[in-house]
Amino acid sequence: MAVYTDLQEGDLRGFLSLYDIGELRSFTGIAEGIENSNFLVKTTQGRFILTLFEKRMKPEELPWFLGLMAHLAGEGIACPQPVVAKDGVALRQLAGRPAILVSFLEGQSLEVVTPQACEQVGRSLARLHEAGLGYRAERANALAPEGWVELFSRCTDGGDEAVKALMAEVRTALSALVAAWPEAGSLPRGQIHADLFMDNVFFQNGHLSGIIDFYFACTDFLAYDLAICLNAWCFEDERHYREDRAEALLRGYEQVRPLNAAEHQALPILCQGAAMRFLLTRLYDWVHTPEGALVTKKDPWAYQRRLHHFRKADHV
C-alpha cells in the first residue's frame, strides 16, 4: 500500500455515489507498502479500503484478483471482499486509474512477532492454499525466476558504492539460483498470496483476524509461498534468523497441509528465491521511486542478509 495519485474530495464523492454505502465522512491516504495508491474511506455506513492501481498492475488481470478474493471469502478465509456498485460492477475508474473498494478488516499488524503468532500464520497460509484449490483460473507469477532476470536488467548500478557492490553480488547469485530452481511440475502448485508480510496480516486479541493485499497473488509452487513467509516472519531486526519462529511457522502449516518429501527438500532453494525476489523489487523501488511520493522505501540490503543465510543453510 502507498499513495502515488492525489485524490480530490469531489471526485471521491462522485465515485461513492455509484455505491450504496452511505455518504463520505473522511478519507486518508495509507503510506505503508510500495505498489498502489490506497485510502481508508469512512462513510455513514462504515469503513472501506479504496485502491487505485498504478502502473505496475495490468488492468486486464484485475478481475482475477477480485475473483480470488471473493472465492476465498466464500471458503471462510478472512480477507477483503470486493464491494460492488449499484450496477453490480466492482472494478471502476477513478482519477484516471482502475479502482476498487473492498471491505475493511478489523485488527492490526503485529509490532512484536512471537512463535505463537508464526504458528497461526502457518495454519492460515495452509488454509488459504487449501481453499484456493477450488479457484481454477490461473495467473502466471510475473516475479518467478525469469521475472527476476528481467527486473535485474531494469535496475541500475549507477548509484553509490553500496549499490554497485550489491548489484555485483546479485548478478552472480541470480545466475546460480535460476539454474537450481525446481522444474515445473516437480512440486504441488496452486494459488499463492506471494506477499504475506507482517503488514498484510491482522491480529485481534492475540488471534489472527485477517489477511489483506492480494495483488501479488498468482499460481505457483505452494511451498514457495511458505518460503516467502519464512523470509518475512523469521528474522529478528532483519538480521538474525529465529529458528523457533521457523519451527512454529512450519508446524502450523503442516497441521493443515503436510509438505511432501520433495517440498521439504526444495525449501532451502525456495527460501533463497524468496530472498532474491524481494531483494530485487526493493532494489528497483529504491532506485526508481519518485521523489515526493507518499511511500515507504524498503531496505534491499535486509534481503541480501537473508540470501546469505539461506545460501549457507541446508535446512530451514
C-alpha positions as CSV (number, residue, x, y, z in Angstrom):
1,M,0.0,0.0,0.0
2,A,1.1,3.6,-0.7
3,V,-0.1,6.8,-2.2
4,Y,1.1,8.0,-5.6
5,T,-2.1,9.6,-7.0
6,D,-3.7,12.6,-5.4
7,L,-7.4,12.2,-4.8
8,Q,-9.8,15.1,-4.8
9,E,-12.8,15.0,-2.4
10,G,-15.2,16.0,-5.1
11,D,-14.1,13.2,-7.4
12,L,-14.3,10.7,-4.5
13,R,-17.9,11.8,-3.6
14,G,-18.9,11.3,-7.2
15,F,-17.3,7.8,-7.2
16,L,-19.1,6.8,-3.9
17,S,-22.4,8.0,-5.3
18,L,-22.3,4.9,-7.5
19,Y,-22.4,2.7,-4.4
20,D,-25.0,2.1,-1.7
21,I,-22.6,2.6,1.2
22,G,-23.7,6.0,2.6
23,E,-22.2,9.4,2.5
24,L,-18.5,10.3,2.7
25,R,-17.3,11.3,6.2
26,S,-13.5,11.3,5.6
27,F,-10.7,9.7,3.7
28,T,-7.0,9.3,4.5
29,G,-4.0,8.1,2.4
30,I,-2.3,4.9,3.6
31,A,1.5,5.2,3.4
32,E,2.6,1.6,4.0
33,G,3.7,-0.6,1.1
34,I,5.0,0.3,-2.3
35,E,2.7,-0.7,-5.1
36,N,-0.7,1.1,-5.4
37,S,-2.5,4.2,-4.0
38,N,-4.6,3.3,-1.0
39,F,-7.0,5.2,1.1
40,L,-9.1,4.5,4.2
41,V,-12.6,5.7,3.4
42,K,-15.1,6.4,6.1
43,T,-18.8,6.7,5.2
44,T,-22.0,6.9,7.2
45,Q,-22.3,3.1,6.8
46,G,-18.7,2.1,7.8
47,R,-15.1,1.9,6.7
48,F,-13.7,0.7,3.4
49,I,-10.4,0.5,1.6
50,L,-10.1,2.2,-1.7
51,T,-7.3,1.1,-4.1
52,L,-6.2,3.0,-7.2
53,F,-4.0,0.7,-9.3
54,E,-0.8,2.2,-10.5
55,K,1.5,1.4,-13.5
56,R,2.9,-2.0,-12.4
57,M,-0.6,-3.5,-12.3
58,K,-2.1,-4.8,-15.6
59,P,-5.8,-3.7,-15.7
60,E,-6.8,-6.9,-17.6
61,E,-5.6,-9.0,-14.6
62,L,-7.7,-7.3,-12.0
63,P,-10.8,-9.5,-12.4
64,W,-8.6,-12.5,-11.5
65,F,-7.6,-10.9,-8.2
66,L,-11.2,-9.8,-7.4
67,G,-12.5,-13.3,-8.2
68,L,-9.8,-14.9,-6.0
69,M,-10.7,-12.7,-3.0
70,A,-14.4,-13.4,-3.4
71,H,-13.7,-17.1,-3.7
72,L,-11.5,-17.2,-0.6
73,A,-14.0,-15.2,1.4
74,G,-16.7,-17.7,0.3
75,E,-14.4,-20.5,1.6
76,G,-14.2,-18.9,5.0
77,I,-10.8,-17.1,4.6
78,A,-10.9,-13.8,6.4
79,C,-9.8,-11.4,3.6
80,P,-11.2,-8.3,2.0
81,Q,-14.3,-8.7,-0.2
82,P,-14.8,-6.5,-3.3
83,V,-17.7,-4.1,-2.9
84,V,-20.0,-4.0,-6.0
85,A,-21.6,-0.8,-7.0
86,K,-25.4,-0.3,-7.6
87,D,-25.0,-1.7,-11.1
88,G,-23.3,-4.9,-9.9
89,V,-19.8,-3.9,-11.0
90,A,-16.8,-3.8,-8.7
91,L,-14.0,-2.6,-10.9
92,R,-14.3,1.0,-12.0
93,Q,-12.2,4.1,-12.8
94,L,-11.2,7.0,-10.5
95,A,-8.6,9.7,-11.0
96,G,-7.6,8.1,-14.3
97,R,-6.8,4.8,-12.6
98,P,-8.6,1.4,-12.3
99,A,-10.2,1.5,-8.8
100,I,-12.0,-0.8,-6.4
101,L,-13.5,-0.6,-2.9
102,V,-13.1,-3.6,-0.6
103,S,-14.4,-4.3,2.9
104,F,-12.5,-3.2,5.9
105,L,-11.0,-5.9,8.1
106,E,-10.7,-5.3,11.9
107,G,-7.3,-5.8,13.6
108,Q,-3.8,-4.6,13.1
109,S,-0.4,-5.9,12.2
110,L,1.9,-7.1,15.0
111,E,4.6,-4.9,16.4
112,V,6.3,-7.9,18.1
113,V,6.4,-11.3,16.4
114,T,6.2,-14.4,18.6
115,P,6.4,-18.1,17.7
116,Q,2.8,-18.4,18.6
117,A,1.9,-15.8,16.0
118,C,4.0,-17.6,13.5
119,E,2.2,-20.8,14.1
120,Q,-1.1,-19.1,13.4
121,V,0.3,-17.6,10.2
122,G,1.4,-21.0,9.1
123,R,-2.1,-22.5,9.7
124,S,-3.8,-19.6,7.9
125,L,-1.5,-19.9,4.9
126,A,-2.2,-23.6,4.6
127,R,-5.9,-23.0,4.8
128,L,-5.6,-20.3,2.1
129,H,-3.8,-22.8,-0.1
130,E,-6.5,-25.5,0.5
131,A,-9.3,-23.0,-0.1
132,G,-7.6,-21.8,-3.3
133,L,-7.7,-25.2,-4.9
134,G,-11.3,-24.6,-5.9
135,Y,-10.4,-21.4,-7.8
136,R,-9.5,-22.9,-11.2
137,A,-8.4,-19.8,-13.1
138,E,-4.6,-19.3,-13.2
139,R,-2.3,-16.3,-13.2
140,A,1.3,-16.8,-14.0
141,N,3.8,-15.5,-11.4
142,A,5.4,-12.4,-13.0
143,L,8.1,-12.5,-10.4
144,A,9.2,-16.1,-10.9
145,P,12.9,-16.6,-11.8
146,E,12.6,-15.3,-15.4
147,G,10.9,-12.2,-13.9
148,W,13.9,-11.7,-11.6
149,V,16.3,-11.7,-14.5
150,E,14.2,-9.1,-16.3
151,L,13.8,-7.0,-13.2
152,F,17.5,-7.1,-12.5
153,S,18.1,-5.8,-16.1
154,R,16.0,-2.8,-15.2
155,C,17.9,-1.9,-12.1
156,T,20.9,0.4,-12.3
157,D,24.4,0.1,-10.9
158,G,25.0,3.8,-11.3
159,G,24.3,4.6,-7.7
160,D,26.7,4.8,-4.8
161,E,29.4,2.2,-3.9
162,A,26.9,0.2,-1.8
163,V,24.5,-0.1,-4.7
164,K,27.3,-1.1,-7.1
165,A,28.6,-3.8,-4.7
166,L,25.1,-5.2,-4.2
167,M,24.5,-5.3,-7.9
168,A,27.7,-7.2,-8.5
169,E,26.8,-9.8,-5.9
170,V,23.3,-10.2,-7.2
171,R,24.5,-10.8,-10.7
172,T,26.4,-13.8,-9.7
173,A,23.9,-15.2,-7.2
174,L,21.0,-14.8,-9.6
175,S,22.6,-17.0,-12.3
176,A,23.2,-19.8,-9.8
177,L,19.7,-19.6,-8.4
178,V,17.9,-19.7,-11.7
179,A,19.9,-22.8,-12.7
180,A,19.0,-24.5,-9.4
181,W,15.2,-23.6,-9.4
182,P,12.8,-26.6,-9.2
183,E,11.4,-27.7,-12.6
184,A,7.8,-27.0,-13.5
185,G,5.6,-29.9,-12.2
186,S,8.1,-31.1,-9.6
187,L,6.2,-29.6,-6.7
188,P,2.5,-29.1,-5.8
189,R,1.2,-25.8,-7.1
190,G,-1.9,-23.6,-6.7
191,Q,-3.0,-20.1,-5.7
192,I,-0.5,-18.4,-3.5
193,H,-0.6,-15.0,-1.7
194,A,3.1,-14.3,-2.6
195,D,3.4,-11.3,-0.3
196,L,2.4,-12.4,3.2
197,F,4.4,-10.0,5.2
198,M,3.6,-8.7,8.7
199,D,1.8,-5.6,7.4
200,N,-0.6,-7.9,5.4
201,V,-1.7,-10.0,8.4
202,F,-4.0,-8.6,11.0
203,F,-4.4,-9.8,14.6
204,Q,-7.0,-9.1,17.3
205,N,-6.6,-10.1,21.0
206,G,-3.8,-12.4,20.1
207,H,-5.6,-14.2,17.3
208,L,-5.1,-13.8,13.5
209,S,-8.1,-11.9,12.3
210,G,-7.5,-11.5,8.6
211,I,-5.2,-11.4,5.5
212,I,-5.0,-8.4,3.1
213,D,-3.4,-7.2,-0.1
214,F,-3.7,-10.0,-2.6
215,Y,-2.3,-8.0,-5.6
216,F,0.8,-10.2,-5.9
217,A,-1.2,-13.4,-5.7
218,C,-0.6,-15.9,-8.5
219,T,-0.4,-19.6,-9.4
220,D,2.9,-21.1,-8.4
221,F,4.6,-23.7,-6.1
222,L,2.7,-23.7,-2.8
223,A,5.9,-24.2,-0.8
224,Y,7.3,-21.1,-2.4
225,D,4.6,-19.1,-0.5
226,L,5.8,-20.8,2.7
227,A,9.4,-19.8,1.8
228,I,8.3,-16.2,1.4
229,C,6.8,-16.4,4.9
230,L,10.0,-17.8,6.4
231,N,11.8,-14.8,5.0
232,A,9.2,-12.3,6.2
233,W,8.5,-13.6,9.7
234,C,11.6,-15.4,10.9
235,F,14.3,-12.7,11.1
236,E,14.6,-10.5,14.1
237,D,15.7,-7.0,13.4
238,E,16.0,-8.1,9.8
239,R,19.3,-9.8,10.7
240,H,19.1,-12.8,13.0
241,Y,17.2,-16.0,11.9
242,R,14.9,-17.2,14.6
243,E,14.6,-21.0,14.4
244,D,11.9,-21.0,17.0
245,R,9.7,-18.9,14.7
246,A,10.5,-21.0,11.7
247,E,9.7,-24.2,13.5
248,A,6.4,-22.7,14.7
249,L,5.5,-21.5,11.2
250,L,6.2,-24.9,9.6
251,R,4.4,-26.7,12.4
252,G,1.3,-24.6,12.0
253,Y,1.3,-25.1,8.2
254,E,1.7,-28.8,8.4
255,Q,-1.1,-29.1,10.9
256,V,-3.4,-28.3,7.9
257,R,-1.4,-29.3,4.8
258,P,1.7,-31.6,5.4
259,L,4.6,-31.0,3.0
260,N,5.7,-33.9,0.8
261,A,9.4,-35.0,0.7
262,A,10.2,-33.0,-2.5
263,E,8.8,-29.8,-0.9
264,H,10.9,-30.3,2.3
265,Q,14.0,-30.9,0.1
266,A,13.3,-27.8,-2.0
267,L,12.6,-25.4,0.9
268,P,16.2,-24.0,1.1
269,I,16.4,-23.1,-2.6
270,L,12.8,-21.7,-2.4
271,C,13.9,-19.6,0.5
272,Q,16.8,-18.3,-1.5
273,G,14.4,-17.5,-4.3
274,A,12.1,-15.6,-2.0
275,A,15.1,-13.6,-0.6
276,M,16.2,-12.8,-4.2
277,R,12.7,-11.8,-5.3
278,F,12.3,-9.2,-2.5
279,L,15.9,-8.0,-2.8
280,L,15.3,-7.2,-6.4
281,T,11.9,-5.5,-6.0
282,R,13.2,-3.4,-3.1
283,L,16.3,-2.5,-5.1
284,Y,14.2,-1.5,-8.1
285,D,12.0,0.7,-5.9
286,W,15.0,2.1,-4.0
287,V,16.3,3.3,-7.3
288,H,13.1,4.3,-9.1
289,T,10.6,5.6,-6.5
290,P,9.8,9.2,-7.5
291,E,10.7,12.0,-5.1
292,G,7.8,13.3,-3.1
293,A,5.7,10.1,-3.3
294,L,3.9,9.2,-0.1
295,V,5.6,5.8,0.1
296,T,7.8,3.9,2.5
297,K,11.0,2.8,0.7
298,K,12.3,-0.5,2.0
299,D,15.9,-1.6,2.5
300,P,17.1,-4.1,-0.1
301,W,20.2,-5.0,2.0
302,A,17.9,-6.6,4.5
303,Y,17.3,-9.3,1.9
304,Q,20.9,-9.6,1.0
305,R,21.4,-10.7,4.6
306,R,18.5,-13.2,4.2
307,L,20.0,-14.5,1.0
308,H,23.4,-15.1,2.7
309,H,21.6,-17.0,5.5
310,F,19.7,-19.4,3.2
311,R,22.7,-19.9,0.9
312,K,24.6,-21.3,3.8
313,A,21.7,-23.4,5.3
314,D,21.0,-27.0,4.3
315,H,17.6,-26.9,6.0
316,V,15.1,-24.3,7.3
